[in-house]
C-alpha cells in the first residue's frame, strides 16, 4: 500500500528534482530515510506521570510506541540521577513515515496560530531538516480535553544524502510550507 505522498514523491518529485539539478540517475535524488520524533520531558524528574502522558500522546500522534530515553549521567543541580526517564523518541520509516509527514504538512502545521511557514535555516550540512513544535495539541489525534501537560517536540527529517539545496527542493515539492524570505 502506497501513501499519496509516497506516490507523489516517486512519480512527480523525483523527475522534477532530477531535471532541475541535472542529475543523471534517479537514485541520486535525495530520499527521505526516516523521521525522528523526540519529546524531552524534563518535568518527569518531579512528576513521573508527565512521562506516562508524553508516551501516550506520542504514540497517538505517530501510531507507534515510543522508546523511553534515560539519563546517562547524574546532574545534582537538576536533581537528576543516572537512568531516570527524561524523554521519549520514535523512529518512523516507510509507510508510517510518509503518513506522518502528510499529516504534519497538510493538517498539523496549518493549525498553528499565526503560522507563516517553517524556517528555511533549519537544514544541517548533510541536508537533514529539523523542526521544533511547542505544543502537541496541533495534531488532530490528540484530544485537547485530555491534555494535562503542554509538551513540545522535535521532528527531524533524515535524508539518505544530498546537498541542502536538493533536500530543500524535495521537501518544498512534497508540500512543506517554507517561510518566504524578507527582502529589504
OpenMM code with the backbone's topology and positions (N, CA, C; nanometers):
from openmm import Vec3, app, unit

residues = "UNK UNK UNK UNK UNK UNK UNK UNK UNK UNK UNK UNK UNK UNK UNK UNK UNK UNK UNK UNK UNK UNK UNK UNK UNK UNK UNK UNK UNK UNK UNK UNK UNK UNK UNK UNK UNK UNK UNK UNK UNK UNK UNK UNK UNK UNK UNK UNK UNK UNK UNK UNK UNK UNK UNK UNK UNK UNK UNK UNK UNK UNK UNK UNK UNK UNK UNK UNK UNK UNK UNK UNK UNK UNK UNK UNK UNK UNK UNK UNK UNK UNK UNK UNK UNK UNK UNK UNK UNK UNK UNK UNK UNK UNK UNK UNK UNK UNK UNK UNK UNK UNK UNK UNK UNK UNK UNK UNK UNK UNK UNK UNK UNK UNK UNK UNK UNK UNK UNK UNK UNK UNK UNK UNK UNK UNK UNK UNK UNK UNK UNK UNK UNK UNK UNK UNK UNK UNK UNK UNK UNK UNK UNK UNK UNK UNK UNK UNK UNK UNK UNK UNK UNK UNK UNK UNK UNK UNK UNK UNK UNK UNK UNK UNK UNK UNK UNK UNK UNK UNK UNK UNK UNK UNK UNK UNK UNK UNK UNK UNK UNK UNK UNK UNK".split()
positions = [
    Vec3(0.0832, -0.1187, 0.0000),
    Vec3(0.0000, 0.0000, 0.0000),
    Vec3(0.0872, 0.1244, 0.0000),
    Vec3(0.0690, 0.2097, -0.0988),
    Vec3(0.1453, 0.3332, -0.1055),
    Vec3(0.0591, 0.4500, -0.0610),
    Vec3(0.1200, 0.5378, 0.0132),
    Vec3(0.0540, 0.6585, 0.0593),
    Vec3(0.0598, 0.7619, -0.0536),
    Vec3(-0.0330, 0.8540, -0.0537),
    Vec3(-0.0381, 0.9565, -0.1581),
    Vec3(0.0926, 1.0339, -0.1684),
    Vec3(0.1521, 1.0690, -0.0528),
    Vec3(0.2758, 1.1459, -0.0540),
    Vec3(0.3921, 1.0634, -0.1091),
    Vec3(0.3951, 0.9358, -0.0783),
    Vec3(0.4996, 0.8481, -0.1302),
    Vec3(0.4848, 0.8324, -0.2814),
    Vec3(0.3632, 0.8197, -0.3262),
    Vec3(0.3357, 0.8094, -0.4696),
    Vec3(0.3745, 0.9390, -0.5405),
    Vec3(0.3442, 1.0523, -0.4772),
    Vec3(0.3800, 1.1828, -0.5340),
    Vec3(0.5315, 1.1963, -0.5445),
    Vec3(0.6019, 1.1480, -0.4412),
    Vec3(0.7483, 1.1543, -0.4433),
    Vec3(0.8039, 1.0760, -0.5618),
    Vec3(0.7554, 0.9533, -0.5783),
    Vec3(0.8084, 0.8668, -0.6836),
    Vec3(0.7718, 0.9154, -0.8241),
    Vec3(0.6486, 0.9623, -0.8427),
    Vec3(0.6013, 0.9962, -0.9769),
    Vec3(0.6274, 1.1406, -1.0188),
    Vec3(0.6282, 1.2352, -0.9238),
    Vec3(0.6418, 1.3760, -0.9598),
    Vec3(0.7731, 1.4389, -0.9130),
    Vec3(0.8063, 1.4186, -0.7857),
    Vec3(0.9207, 1.4889, -0.7266),
    Vec3(1.0534, 1.4406, -0.7840),
    Vec3(1.0717, 1.3099, -0.7938),
    Vec3(1.1993, 1.2558, -0.8438),
    Vec3(1.2313, 1.3072, -0.9837),
    Vec3(1.1388, 1.3005, -1.0810),
    Vec3(1.1717, 1.3528, -1.2141),
    Vec3(1.1991, 1.5047, -1.2155),
    Vec3(1.1241, 1.5810, -1.1337),
    Vec3(1.1449, 1.7262, -1.1315),
    Vec3(1.2794, 1.7640, -1.0718),
    Vec3(1.3164, 1.7000, -0.9605),
    Vec3(1.4464, 1.7295, -0.8967),
    Vec3(1.5601, 1.6835, -0.9866),
    Vec3(1.5414, 1.5693, -1.0501),
    Vec3(1.6427, 1.5166, -1.1424),
    Vec3(1.6665, 1.6145, -1.2571),
    Vec3(1.5599, 1.6714, -1.3105),
    Vec3(1.5719, 1.7673, -1.4200),
    Vec3(1.6278, 1.9010, -1.3706),
    Vec3(1.5815, 1.9477, -1.2565),
    Vec3(1.6234, 2.0783, -1.2040),
    Vec3(1.7728, 2.0830, -1.1728),
    Vec3(1.8259, 1.9770, -1.1131),
    Vec3(1.9671, 1.9741, -1.0734),
    Vec3(2.0537, 1.8972, -1.1720),
    Vec3(1.9955, 1.8579, -1.2859),
    Vec3(2.0665, 1.7884, -1.3932),
    Vec3(2.1365, 1.6622, -1.3423),
    Vec3(2.0629, 1.5814, -1.2689),
    Vec3(2.1163, 1.4556, -1.2179),
    Vec3(2.0946, 1.3477, -1.3232),
    Vec3(2.1918, 1.2597, -1.3386),
    Vec3(2.1841, 1.1571, -1.4427),
    Vec3(2.1013, 1.0375, -1.4003),
    Vec3(2.1028, 1.0058, -1.2715),
    Vec3(2.0359, 0.8863, -1.2228),
    Vec3(1.9272, 0.9258, -1.1226),
    Vec3(1.8134, 0.8628, -1.1295),
    Vec3(1.7054, 0.8957, -1.0359),
    Vec3(1.7380, 0.8492, -0.8934),
    Vec3(1.8312, 0.7559, -0.8790),
    Vec3(1.8718, 0.7120, -0.7454),
    Vec3(1.9603, 0.8151, -0.6757),
    Vec3(2.0086, 0.9151, -0.7481),
    Vec3(2.0906, 1.0185, -0.6872),
    Vec3(2.0063, 1.1324, -0.6298),
    Vec3(1.8750, 1.1254, -0.6465),
    Vec3(1.7850, 1.2233, -0.5860),
    Vec3(1.7742, 1.1922, -0.4370),
    Vec3(1.7838, 1.2939, -0.3496),
    Vec3(1.7727, 1.2675, -0.2052),
    Vec3(1.6411, 1.1992, -0.1707),
    Vec3(1.6502, 1.0997, -0.0833),
    Vec3(1.5341, 1.0215, -0.0431),
    Vec3(1.5187, 1.0301, 0.1087),
    Vec3(1.3974, 1.0456, 0.1538),
    Vec3(1.3690, 1.0509, 0.2963),
    Vec3(1.3860, 0.9115, 0.3557),
    Vec3(1.4787, 0.8975, 0.4513),
    Vec3(1.5053, 0.7674, 0.5127),
    Vec3(1.4181, 0.7416, 0.6339),
    Vec3(1.4106, 0.8418, 0.7224),
    Vec3(1.3314, 0.8246, 0.8437),
    Vec3(1.2940, 0.9604, 0.9007),
    Vec3(1.1943, 0.9581, 0.9867),
    Vec3(1.1547, 1.0770, 1.0620),
    Vec3(1.1684, 1.0421, 1.2092),
    Vec3(1.2426, 1.1237, 1.2819),
    Vec3(1.2640, 1.1028, 1.4241),
    Vec3(1.1823, 1.2069, 1.5000),
    Vec3(1.0906, 1.1602, 1.5845),
    Vec3(1.0087, 1.2493, 1.6668),
    Vec3(1.0541, 1.2304, 1.8109),
    Vec3(1.0998, 1.3396, 1.8734),
    Vec3(1.1597, 1.3335, 2.0058),
    Vec3(1.0863, 1.4287, 2.1002),
    Vec3(1.0549, 1.3813, 2.2187),
    Vec3(0.9966, 1.4653, 2.3235),
    Vec3(1.0875, 1.4610, 2.4445),
    Vec3(1.1430, 1.5741, 2.4810),
    Vec3(1.2204, 1.5836, 2.6036),
    Vec3(1.1256, 1.6182, 2.7168),
    Vec3(1.1198, 1.5345, 2.8182),
    Vec3(1.0265, 1.5553, 2.9288),
    Vec3(1.1073, 1.5790, 3.0555),
    Vec3(1.1576, 1.6996, 3.0698),
    Vec3(1.2377, 1.7322, 3.1870),
    Vec3(1.1565, 1.7345, 3.3148),
    Vec3(1.0264, 1.7623, 3.3023),
    Vec3(0.9395, 1.7656, 3.4194),
    Vec3(0.9144, 1.6289, 3.4792),
    Vec3(0.9556, 1.5227, 3.4098),
    Vec3(0.9359, 1.3871, 3.4606),
    Vec3(1.0244, 1.3592, 3.5815),
    Vec3(1.1231, 1.4444, 3.6050),
    Vec3(1.2079, 1.4283, 3.7236),
    Vec3(1.1234, 1.4501, 3.8488),
    Vec3(1.0347, 1.5497, 3.8459),
    Vec3(0.9491, 1.5810, 3.9597),
    Vec3(0.8240, 1.4932, 3.9620),
    Vec3(0.7640, 1.4711, 3.8426),
    Vec3(0.6365, 1.4000, 3.8343),
    Vec3(0.6438, 1.2956, 3.7234),
    Vec3(0.6470, 1.1685, 3.7575),
    Vec3(0.6616, 1.0609, 3.6596),
    Vec3(0.5377, 1.0478, 3.5713),
    Vec3(0.4241, 1.1016, 3.6156),
    Vec3(0.3027, 1.0965, 3.5345),
    Vec3(0.3178, 1.1782, 3.4062),
    Vec3(0.4063, 1.2774, 3.4079),
    Vec3(0.4323, 1.3561, 3.2858),
    Vec3(0.4914, 1.2670, 3.1776),
    Vec3(0.5780, 1.1746, 3.2165),
    Vec3(0.6387, 1.0832, 3.1196),
    Vec3(0.5334, 0.9884, 3.0629),
    Vec3(0.4475, 0.9358, 3.1485),
    Vec3(0.3408, 0.8473, 3.1016),
    Vec3(0.2489, 0.9197, 3.0035),
    Vec3(0.2161, 1.0451, 3.0342),
    Vec3(0.1315, 1.1254, 2.9474),
    Vec3(0.2003, 1.1515, 2.8134),
    Vec3(0.3295, 1.1831, 2.8164),
    Vec3(0.4047, 1.2103, 2.6931),
    Vec3(0.4138, 1.0857, 2.6055),
    Vec3(0.4358, 0.9700, 2.6657),
    Vec3(0.4432, 0.8445, 2.5907),
    Vec3(0.3087, 0.8146, 2.5252),
    Vec3(0.2014, 0.8345, 2.6005),
    Vec3(0.0669, 0.8089, 2.5470),
    Vec3(0.0354, 0.9021, 2.4297),
    Vec3(0.0659, 1.0292, 2.4447),
    Vec3(0.0359, 1.1262, 2.3389),
    Vec3(0.1229, 1.1029, 2.2160),
    Vec3(0.2511, 1.0740, 2.2365),
    Vec3(0.3401, 1.0497, 2.1231),
    Vec3(0.2999, 0.9237, 2.0471),
    Vec3(0.2512, 0.8236, 2.1177),
    Vec3(0.2057, 0.7028, 2.0477),
    Vec3(0.0771, 0.7294, 1.9701),
    Vec3(-0.0097, 0.8182, 2.0197),
    Vec3(-0.1301, 0.8562, 1.9452),
    Vec3(-0.0936, 0.9331, 1.8188),
    Vec3(0.0020, 1.0236, 1.8300),
    Vec3(0.0397, 1.1087, 1.7171),
    Vec3(0.1077, 1.0279, 1.6069),
    Vec3(0.2009, 0.9407, 1.6453),
    Vec3(0.2815, 0.8707, 1.5458),
    Vec3(0.2266, 0.7339, 1.5066),
    Vec3(0.1438, 0.6748, 1.5905),
    Vec3(0.0923, 0.5410, 1.5612),
    Vec3(0.1931, 0.4324, 1.5919),
    Vec3(0.2908, 0.4647, 1.6751),
    Vec3(0.3973, 0.3700, 1.7080),
    Vec3(0.4385, 0.3946, 1.8530),
    Vec3(0.4723, 0.2890, 1.9259),
    Vec3(0.5091, 0.3042, 2.0669),
    Vec3(0.6485, 0.3649, 2.0801),
    Vec3(0.6604, 0.4740, 2.1566),
    Vec3(0.7914, 0.5379, 2.1721),
    Vec3(0.8849, 0.4605, 2.2654),
    Vec3(1.0125, 0.4858, 2.2466),
    Vec3(1.1157, 0.4307, 2.3332),
    Vec3(1.1472, 0.5362, 2.4387),
    Vec3(1.1505, 0.4968, 2.5644),
    Vec3(1.1813, 0.5907, 2.6727),
    Vec3(1.3316, 0.6075, 2.6817),
    Vec3(1.3766, 0.7330, 2.6794),
    Vec3(1.5188, 0.7641, 2.6906),
    Vec3(1.5508, 0.7954, 2.8362),
    Vec3(1.6641, 0.7464, 2.8823),
    Vec3(1.7040, 0.7630, 3.0216),
    Vec3(1.8328, 0.8445, 3.0312),
    Vec3(1.8519, 0.9082, 3.1449),
    Vec3(1.9696, 0.9921, 3.1680),
    Vec3(2.0953, 0.9054, 3.1735),
    Vec3(2.2010, 0.9532, 3.1076),
    Vec3(2.3270, 0.8778, 3.1067),
    Vec3(2.4148, 0.9142, 3.2256),
    Vec3(2.4000, 1.0369, 3.2742),
    Vec3(2.4806, 1.0815, 3.3882),
    Vec3(2.3902, 1.1477, 3.4920),
    Vec3(2.4396, 1.1601, 3.6123),
    Vec3(2.3657, 1.2276, 3.7193),
    Vec3(2.4086, 1.3732, 3.7242),
    Vec3(2.3105, 1.4633, 3.7360),
    Vec3(2.3380, 1.6065, 3.7492),
    Vec3(2.2660, 1.6534, 3.8747),
    Vec3(2.3431, 1.6855, 3.9781),
    Vec3(2.2825, 1.7169, 4.1071),
    Vec3(2.2052, 1.8486, 4.1050),
    Vec3(2.2465, 1.9446, 4.0237),
    Vec3(2.1761, 2.0738, 4.0182),
    Vec3(2.0334, 2.0587, 3.9659),
    Vec3(2.0096, 1.9594, 3.8830),
    Vec3(1.8764, 1.9357, 3.8276),
    Vec3(1.8031, 1.8235, 3.9007),
    Vec3(1.8617, 1.7725, 4.0082),
    Vec3(1.8057, 1.6596, 4.0837),
    Vec3(1.7847, 1.5389, 3.9921),
    Vec3(1.8782, 1.5207, 3.9002),
    Vec3(1.8704, 1.4138, 3.8013),
    Vec3(1.9678, 1.3031, 3.8392),
    Vec3(1.9155, 1.1817, 3.8481),
    Vec3(2.0008, 1.0678, 3.8771),
    Vec3(2.0185, 0.9841, 3.7513),
    Vec3(2.1224, 0.9049, 3.7514),
    Vec3(2.1510, 0.8197, 3.6368),
    Vec3(2.0363, 0.7216, 3.6144),
    Vec3(2.0022, 0.7000, 3.4867),
    Vec3(1.8976, 0.6080, 3.4413),
    Vec3(1.7557, 0.6519, 3.4760),
    Vec3(1.7351, 0.7806, 3.5071),
    Vec3(1.5991, 0.8321, 3.5254),
    Vec3(1.5396, 0.8607, 3.3877),
    Vec3(1.4098, 0.8355, 3.3670),
    Vec3(1.3483, 0.8664, 3.2372),
    Vec3(1.3378, 1.0177, 3.2167),
    Vec3(1.3889, 1.0657, 3.1006),
    Vec3(1.3856, 1.2099, 3.0746),
    Vec3(1.3306, 1.2440, 2.9361),
    Vec3(1.2936, 1.1447, 2.8573),
    Vec3(1.2404, 1.1740, 2.7245),
    Vec3(1.1919, 1.0478, 2.6556),
    Vec3(1.1289, 1.0678, 2.5402),
    Vec3(1.0856, 0.9544, 2.4595),
    Vec3(1.1033, 0.9887, 2.3120),
    Vec3(1.1271, 0.8850, 2.2316),
    Vec3(1.1589, 0.9057, 2.0909),
    Vec3(1.0961, 0.7953, 2.0062),
    Vec3(1.0580, 0.8342, 1.8830),
    Vec3(1.0024, 0.7396, 1.7862),
    Vec3(1.0761, 0.7579, 1.6544),
    Vec3(1.1174, 0.6471, 1.5926),
    Vec3(1.1746, 0.6494, 1.4574),
    Vec3(1.0701, 0.5945, 1.3621),
    Vec3(1.0268, 0.6775, 1.2677),
    Vec3(0.9266, 0.6351, 1.1699),
    Vec3(0.9959, 0.6073, 1.0376),
    Vec3(0.9596, 0.4970, 0.9757),
    Vec3(1.0154, 0.4602, 0.8464),
    Vec3(0.9041, 0.4148, 0.7532),
    Vec3(0.9342, 0.4122, 0.6239),
    Vec3(0.8467, 0.3617, 0.5181),
    Vec3(0.7081, 0.4254, 0.5199),
    Vec3(0.6027, 0.3443, 0.5249),
    Vec3(0.4657, 0.3931, 0.5101),
    Vec3(0.4254, 0.4868, 0.6232),
    Vec3(0.4568, 0.4513, 0.7471),
    Vec3(0.4203, 0.5372, 0.8607),
    Vec3(0.4902, 0.6720, 0.8525),
    Vec3(0.6108, 0.6738, 0.7982),
    Vec3(0.6861, 0.7980, 0.7825),
    Vec3(0.6134, 0.8921, 0.6872),
    Vec3(0.5703, 0.8404, 0.5724),
    Vec3(0.5012, 0.9245, 0.4755),
    Vec3(0.3631, 0.9669, 0.5260),
    Vec3(0.2942, 0.8794, 0.5982),
    Vec3(0.1653, 0.9168, 0.6571),
    Vec3(0.1824, 1.0299, 0.7564),
    Vec3(0.2849, 1.0205, 0.8428),
    Vec3(0.3099, 1.1244, 0.9418),
    Vec3(0.3468, 1.2563, 0.8744),
    Vec3(0.4328, 1.2522, 0.7724),
    Vec3(0.4720, 1.3743, 0.7021),
    Vec3(0.3515, 1.4391, 0.6348),
    Vec3(0.2639, 1.3570, 0.5787),
    Vec3(0.1430, 1.4088, 0.5151),
    Vec3(0.0547, 1.4796, 0.6178),
    Vec3(0.0340, 1.4171, 0.7341),
    Vec3(-0.0471, 1.4797, 0.8393),
    Vec3(0.0195, 1.6048, 0.8946),
    Vec3(0.1520, 1.6021, 0.9075),
    Vec3(0.2244, 1.7181, 0.9594),
    Vec3(0.2101, 1.8375, 0.8664),
    Vec3(0.2328, 1.8158, 0.7372),
    Vec3(0.2332, 1.9247, 0.6397),
    Vec3(0.0926, 1.9761, 0.6109),
    Vec3(-0.0021, 1.8852, 0.5932),
    Vec3(-0.1356, 1.9258, 0.5475),
    Vec3(-0.2353, 1.9541, 0.6586),
    Vec3(-0.2147, 1.8994, 0.7784),
    Vec3(-0.3132, 1.9166, 0.8843),
    Vec3(-0.2558, 1.9912, 1.0045),
    Vec3(-0.1432, 1.9458, 1.0581),
    Vec3(-0.0936, 1.9986, 1.1853),
    Vec3(-0.0338, 2.1388, 1.1729),
    Vec3(0.0579, 2.1592, 1.0787),
    Vec3(0.1229, 2.2906, 1.0679),
    Vec3(0.0252, 2.4038, 1.0379),
    Vec3(-0.0747, 2.3864, 0.9510),
    Vec3(-0.1705, 2.4956, 0.9298),
    Vec3(-0.2554, 2.5287, 1.0528),
    Vec3(-0.2605, 2.4401, 1.1517),
    Vec3(-0.3389, 2.4675, 1.2725),
    Vec3(-0.2655, 2.5543, 1.3728),
    Vec3(-0.1391, 2.5846, 1.3479),
    Vec3(-0.0625, 2.6707, 1.4376),
    Vec3(-0.1120, 2.8138, 1.4209),
    Vec3(-0.1333, 2.8808, 1.5327),
    Vec3(-0.1815, 3.0182, 1.5289),
    Vec3(-0.0743, 3.1099, 1.4686),
    Vec3(-0.1160, 3.2005, 1.3814),
    Vec3(-0.0283, 3.2967, 1.3128),
    Vec3(0.0874, 3.2270, 1.2417),
    Vec3(0.0578, 3.1200, 1.1719),
    Vec3(0.1618, 3.0402, 1.1055),
    Vec3(0.2013, 3.1047, 0.9732),
    Vec3(0.3298, 3.1331, 0.9570),
    Vec3(0.3810, 3.1942, 0.8344),
    Vec3(0.4716, 3.1008, 0.7563),
    Vec3(0.4875, 2.9798, 0.8013),
    Vec3(0.5767, 2.8845, 0.7367),
    Vec3(0.6863, 2.8407, 0.8308),
    Vec3(0.7559, 2.7357, 0.7922),
    Vec3(0.8670, 2.6857, 0.8736),
    Vec3(0.9962, 2.7507, 0.8246),
    Vec3(1.0934, 2.7700, 0.9135),
    Vec3(1.2173, 2.8377, 0.8721),
    Vec3(1.3000, 2.7535, 0.7754),
    Vec3(1.3652, 2.8212, 0.6822),
    Vec3(1.4494, 2.7542, 0.5832),
    Vec3(1.5878, 2.7253, 0.6426),
    Vec3(1.6247, 2.7937, 0.7483),
    Vec3(1.7592, 2.7831, 0.8057),
    Vec3(1.7821, 2.6557, 0.8873),
    Vec3(1.6840, 2.5699, 0.8996),
    Vec3(1.6943, 2.4546, 0.9882),
    Vec3(1.7547, 2.3310, 0.9232),
    Vec3(1.8237, 2.3459, 0.8130),
    Vec3(1.8924, 2.2340, 0.7480),
    Vec3(2.0330, 2.2220, 0.8041),
    Vec3(2.0839, 2.0992, 0.8172),
    Vec3(2.2230, 2.0811, 0.8555),
    Vec3(2.3078, 2.0557, 0.7303),
    Vec3(2.4361, 2.0269, 0.7486),
    Vec3(2.5274, 2.0105, 0.6348),
    Vec3(2.4923, 1.8902, 0.5481),
    Vec3(2.4351, 1.7857, 0.6079),
    Vec3(2.4006, 1.6656, 0.5324),
    Vec3(2.2658, 1.6794, 0.4602),
    Vec3(2.1943, 1.7883, 0.4836),
    Vec3(2.0663, 1.8091, 0.4190),
    Vec3(1.9478, 1.7638, 0.5017),
    Vec3(1.9695, 1.7238, 0.6271),
    Vec3(1.8593, 1.6841, 0.7145),
    Vec3(1.7886, 1.8085, 0.7660),
    Vec3(1.6585, 1.7987, 0.7901),
    Vec3(1.5798, 1.9136, 0.8334),
    Vec3(1.5239, 1.8888, 0.9727),
    Vec3(1.5406, 1.9849, 1.0631),
    Vec3(1.4894, 1.9738, 1.1998),
    Vec3(1.3882, 2.0837, 1.2256),
    Vec3(1.2838, 2.0473, 1.2982),
    Vec3(1.1733, 2.1380, 1.3241),
    Vec3(1.1292, 2.1193, 1.4682),
    Vec3(1.1076, 2.2277, 1.5386),
    Vec3(1.0602, 2.2202, 1.6760),
    Vec3(0.9180, 2.2714, 1.6865),
    Vec3(0.8353, 2.1972, 1.7564),
    Vec3(0.6977, 2.2387, 1.7822),
    Vec3(0.6812, 2.2594, 1.9320),
    Vec3(0.6108, 2.3643, 1.9706),
    Vec3(0.5976, 2.3952, 2.1124),
    Vec3(0.4737, 2.3351, 2.1766),
    Vec3(0.3813, 2.2826, 2.0954),
    Vec3(0.2573, 2.2308, 2.1512),
    Vec3(0.2123, 2.1071, 2.0750),
    Vec3(0.1707, 2.0043, 2.1479),
    Vec3(0.1292, 1.8803, 2.0832),
    Vec3(-0.0164, 1.8837, 2.0407),
    Vec3(-0.0905, 1.9860, 2.0798),
    Vec3(-0.2341, 1.9885, 2.0515),
    Vec3(-0.2669, 2.0267, 1.9074),
    Vec3(-0.1667, 2.0580, 1.8247),
    Vec3(-0.1942, 2.0913, 1.6847),
    Vec3(-0.2273, 1.9668, 1.6035),
    Vec3(-0.1968, 1.8489, 1.6563),
    Vec3(-0.2296, 1.7248, 1.5867),
    Vec3(-0.3742, 1.6873, 1.6180),
    Vec3(-0.4518, 1.6514, 1.5161),
    Vec3(-0.5930, 1.6209, 1.5402),
    Vec3(-0.6159, 1.4918, 1.6197),
    Vec3(-0.5169, 1.4047, 1.6285),
    Vec3(-0.5311, 1.2800, 1.7027),
    Vec3(-0.5375, 1.3040, 1.8531),
    Vec3(-0.4825, 1.4161, 1.8970),
    Vec3(-0.4739, 1.4464, 2.0392),
    Vec3(-0.6022, 1.5171, 2.0830),
    Vec3(-0.6685, 1.4599, 2.1814),
    Vec3(-0.7886, 1.5212, 2.2376),
    Vec3(-0.7442, 1.6316, 2.3331),
    Vec3(-0.7758, 1.7566, 2.3001),
    Vec3(-0.7278, 1.8694, 2.3798),
    Vec3(-0.7866, 1.8706, 2.5208),
    Vec3(-0.8973, 1.8029, 2.5433),
    Vec3(-0.9555, 1.7950, 2.6767),
    Vec3(-0.8785, 1.7030, 2.7690),
    Vec3(-0.8049, 1.6083, 2.7120),
    Vec3(-0.7283, 1.5123, 2.7922),
    Vec3(-0.5861, 1.5580, 2.8214),
    Vec3(-0.5428, 1.6685, 2.7624),
    Vec3(-0.4049, 1.7134, 2.7817),
    Vec3(-0.3877, 1.7685, 2.9230),
    Vec3(-0.2970, 1.7082, 2.9967),
    Vec3(-0.2683, 1.7551, 3.1320),
    Vec3(-0.1479, 1.8483, 3.1332),
    Vec3(-0.0505, 1.8180, 3.0483),
    Vec3(0.0722, 1.8963, 3.0426),
    Vec3(0.0989, 1.9355, 2.8978),
    Vec3(0.1273, 2.0627, 2.8745),
    Vec3(0.1639, 2.1055, 2.7400),
    Vec3(0.3058, 2.0584, 2.7136),
    Vec3(0.3246, 1.9905, 2.6030),
    Vec3(0.4536, 1.9280, 2.5734),
    Vec3(0.4943, 1.9593, 2.4301),
    Vec3(0.6166, 2.0011, 2.4101),
    Vec3(0.6697, 2.0257, 2.2773),
    Vec3(0.7405, 1.9035, 2.2237),
    Vec3(0.7845, 1.9137, 2.0994),
    Vec3(0.8553, 1.8005, 2.0389),
    Vec3(0.9488, 1.8504, 1.9304),
    Vec3(1.0502, 1.7710, 1.9027),
    Vec3(1.1435, 1.7984, 1.7939),
    Vec3(1.1215, 1.6928, 1.6864),
    Vec3(1.1136, 1.7388, 1.5618),
    Vec3(1.0933, 1.6484, 1.4497),
    Vec3(1.2114, 1.6650, 1.3550),
    Vec3(1.2793, 1.5559, 1.3237),
    Vec3(1.3936, 1.5597, 1.2327),
    Vec3(1.3637, 1.4714, 1.1126),
    Vec3(1.3742, 1.5295, 0.9936),
    Vec3(1.3566, 1.4566, 0.8683),
    Vec3(1.4956, 1.4193, 0.8179),
    Vec3(1.5279, 1.2911, 0.8194),
    Vec3(1.6615, 1.2427, 0.7858),
    Vec3(1.6617, 1.1927, 0.6416),
    Vec3(1.7528, 1.2485, 0.5615),
    Vec3(1.7672, 1.2087, 0.4211),
    Vec3(1.8879, 1.1193, 0.4058),
    Vec3(1.8874, 1.0374, 0.2985),
    Vec3(1.9982, 0.9450, 0.2764),
    Vec3(2.1242, 1.0183, 0.2328),
    Vec3(2.1092, 1.1244, 0.1561),
    Vec3(2.2237, 1.2036, 0.1111),
    Vec3(2.1701, 1.3310, 0.0500),
    Vec3(2.2599, 1.4084, -0.0006),
    Vec3(2.2161, 1.5223, -0.0782),
    Vec3(2.2560, 1.6548, -0.0171),
    Vec3(2.2917, 1.7458, -0.1037),
    Vec3(2.3176, 1.8809, -0.0558),
    Vec3(2.1877, 1.9464, -0.0085),
    Vec3(2.2037, 2.0503, 0.0693),
    Vec3(2.0917, 2.1215, 0.1289),
    Vec3(1.9917, 2.1689, 0.0244),
    Vec3(2.0394, 2.2177, -0.0880),
    Vec3(1.9513, 2.2730, -0.1918),
    Vec3(1.8596, 2.1640, -0.2491),
    Vec3(1.9141, 2.0446, -0.2680),
    Vec3(1.8341, 1.9357, -0.3243),
    Vec3(1.7291, 1.8857, -0.2247),
    Vec3(1.7674, 1.8715, -0.0977),
    Vec3(1.6701, 1.8249, 0.0006),
    Vec3(1.5634, 1.9312, 0.0257),
    Vec3(1.6017, 2.0579, 0.0179),
    Vec3(1.5030, 2.1657, 0.0311),
    Vec3(1.4032, 2.1608, -0.0850),
    Vec3(1.4518, 2.1344, -0.2047),
    Vec3(1.3633, 2.1241, -0.3211),
    Vec3(1.2683, 2.0050, -0.3062),
    Vec3(1.3193, 1.8918, -0.2563),
    Vec3(1.2347, 1.7738, -0.2368),
    Vec3(1.1246, 1.8052, -0.1357),
    Vec3(1.1611, 1.8668, -0.0227),
    Vec3(1.0612, 1.8972, 0.0800),
    Vec3(0.9584, 1.9989, 0.0317),
    Vec3(1.0027, 2.1004, -0.0406),
    Vec3(0.9065, 2.2006, -0.0883),
    Vec3(0.8113, 2.1409, -0.1915),
    Vec3(0.8598, 2.0478, -0.2729),
    Vec3(0.7714, 1.9812, -0.3704),
    Vec3(0.6749, 1.8841, -0.3023),
    Vec3(0.7142, 1.8329, -0.1852),
    Vec3(0.6238, 1.7469, -0.1091),
    Vec3(0.5210, 1.8281, -0.0304),
    Vec3(0.5354, 1.9607, -0.0296),
    Vec3(0.4346, 2.0458, 0.0331),
    Vec3(0.4765, 2.1124, 0.1617),
    Vec3(0.6033, 2.1029, 0.2005),
    Vec3(0.6482, 2.1679, 0.3231),
    Vec3(0.6380, 2.3194, 0.3055),
    Vec3(0.5628, 2.3870, 0.3929),
    Vec3(0.5417, 2.5313, 0.3758),
    Vec3(0.6578, 2.6129, 0.4325),
    Vec3(0.7585, 2.6395, 0.3500),
    Vec3(0.8723, 2.7182, 0.3953),
    Vec3(0.8361, 2.8659, 0.4009),
    Vec3(0.8931, 2.9353, 0.4983),
    Vec3(0.8705, 3.0773, 0.5167),
    Vec3(0.9358, 3.1558, 0.4041),
    Vec3(0.8651, 3.2534, 0.3541),
    Vec3(0.9190, 3.3393, 0.2484),
    Vec3(1.0248, 3.4300, 0.3089),
    Vec3(1.1391, 3.4438, 0.2400),
    Vec3(1.2454, 3.5306, 0.2905),
    Vec3(1.2083, 3.6757, 0.2651),
    Vec3(1.2393, 3.7597, 0.3628),
    Vec3(1.2084, 3.9029, 0.3521),
    Vec3(1.3221, 3.9736, 0.2821),
    Vec3(1.2903, 4.0425, 0.1760),
    Vec3(1.3926, 4.1171, 0.1024),
    Vec3(1.3735, 4.2647, 0.1316),
    Vec3(1.4836, 4.3295, 0.1730),
    Vec3(1.4725, 4.4709, 0.2061),
    Vec3(1.5490, 4.5584, 0.1123),
] * unit.nanometer
topology = app.Topology()
chain = topology.addChain("A")
for resn in residues:
    res = topology.addResidue(resn, chain)
    for name in ("N", "CA", "C"):
        topology.addAtom(name, app.Element.getBySymbol(name[0]), res)
